[in-house]
Amino acid sequence: MKRKIAKGLMAASVLICCLFLVKEVFAGRFFPLYETEAESASIPPRAVNSLSVSSEQTDVKIIAEARNDIAANMTGPAGKMFVQSRGKTLNLKAKEKGFQFLNLFQRPLLIVRIPYDYHRDITVHTSNGSIAVDG
C-alpha cells in the first residue's frame, strides 16, 4: 500500500514539473492574454492604436525620434520586461527582478522609442519610478 502511494506521489510530482517546464512554450498559443517576457520588442505604429506602459520599481524613458517602428528595451541586469498585445493595444510592463543587493544604486530603465508622427494614446503608470519624455 505504501509503495502505491509513493509511486502515485512521484508520478504527480513529475507531471507537475513537466507542466511548469512546458508552460512557457504553449502559453502564448493557448492563452493569448498571457504576457511574455522579452528583452526588447518592436512593432509598426499602424498596428497599434494605444500604448500602455506600466512599471514597478523601474524608471521609464519615452523618446520620440525619426523611426519607422515603436521599439522598447530594458537596460540594466536587474530588470525584466513583459509584452502583451490585446487587440490594437500594446501593453509593456517593466519590473525589477527582485531584491538585487549589488544593484542597489542602479535602477533598471525601460526605454520606449516612438516615431515623431505617432499621435495616438500613450498611458504610463509607475510605482516607485521616474518617467522622462524626450523629443
FENFENHU-V537727 format. One record per pair of residues at least 6 apart in sequence whose ideal C-beta (glycine too) atoms are under 7 Angstrom apart, sorted by the first residue. I is the first residue (numbers start at 1). J is the second residue. D is the distance in Angstrom with one decimal. If there is no record, write none. Layout:
# FENFENHU-V537727
I,J,D  I,J,D
This chain:
# FENFENHU-V537727
27,34,4.5  28,34,6.2  28,36,5.8  33,86,6.6  35,82,4.1  35,83,6.4  35,84,3.9  35,93,6.5  36,82,6.7  36,83,5.8  37,80,5.7  37,81,7.0  37,82,5.5  38,81,5.8  38,83,5.0  39,73,6.4  39,74,6.2  39,81,7.0  40,71,6.9  40,72,6.6  40,73,3.9  41,71,6.9  41,72,5.0  41,83,4.7  42,69,5.0  42,71,4.5  43,69,6.3  43,70,5.3  43,90,6.1  44,69,5.5  45,69,6.8  45,70,5.5  45,115,5.7  45,118,5.1  48,70,6.3  48,88,6.0  48,90,4.9  48,120,6.9  49,88,3.9  49,89,6.7  49,120,5.6  50,88,7.0  50,89,4.9  50,120,5.9  50,121,3.9  51,70,6.7  51,90,5.3  51,121,6.9  51,122,4.8  52,89,6.1  52,91,4.8  52,123,4.8  53,60,5.9  53,92,4.8  53,112,6.2  53,123,7.0  53,124,4.6  54,93,5.1  54,125,4.4  55,94,4.1  55,110,5.9  55,126,4.6  55,129,4.9  56,95,4.9  56,96,6.7  56,127,5.3  57,96,4.3  57,128,4.9  57,129,6.1  58,79,5.4  58,94,4.3  58,95,6.8  58,96,5.9  58,107,6.3  58,108,4.5  58,109,6.7  58,110,5.7  58,129,5.1  59,107,5.4  59,109,4.9  59,129,4.9  59,130,4.8  60,94,6.9  60,110,5.0  60,124,5.9  60,126,6.1  60,129,6.3  60,131,5.0  61,109,6.2  61,111,5.1  61,132,4.6  61,134,6.7  62,112,4.8  62,114,6.7  62,133,4.9  63,111,6.6  63,113,5.0  63,134,4.8  63,135,5.5  64,114,5.5  64,116,5.3  64,135,3.3  65,113,6.0  65,116,6.9  65,135,5.8  66,116,6.2  67,113,6.2  67,115,5.1  68,115,6.7  70,114,5.3  70,118,7.0  71,113,4.7  72,81,6.7  72,92,5.3  72,110,6.5  72,111,6.8  72,112,4.7  73,111,5.7  74,80,6.6  74,81,4.6  74,94,6.4  74,108,6.0  74,110,5.7  75,108,6.8  75,109,4.6  75,111,6.4  76,106,6.1  76,108,4.0  76,109,6.0  77,103,6.7  78,96,5.7  78,97,5.4  78,100,4.3  78,103,4.3  78,108,5.1  79,94,6.1  79,96,6.0  79,97,6.7  79,108,2.5  80,95,5.7  80,97,5.6  81,92,6.4  81,93,7.0  81,94,5.2  81,110,6.3  82,93,4.3  83,92,6.1  84,91,4.2  92,110,6.9  92,112,6.8  94,108,6.8  94,110,4.0  96,108,5.9  124,131,5.4
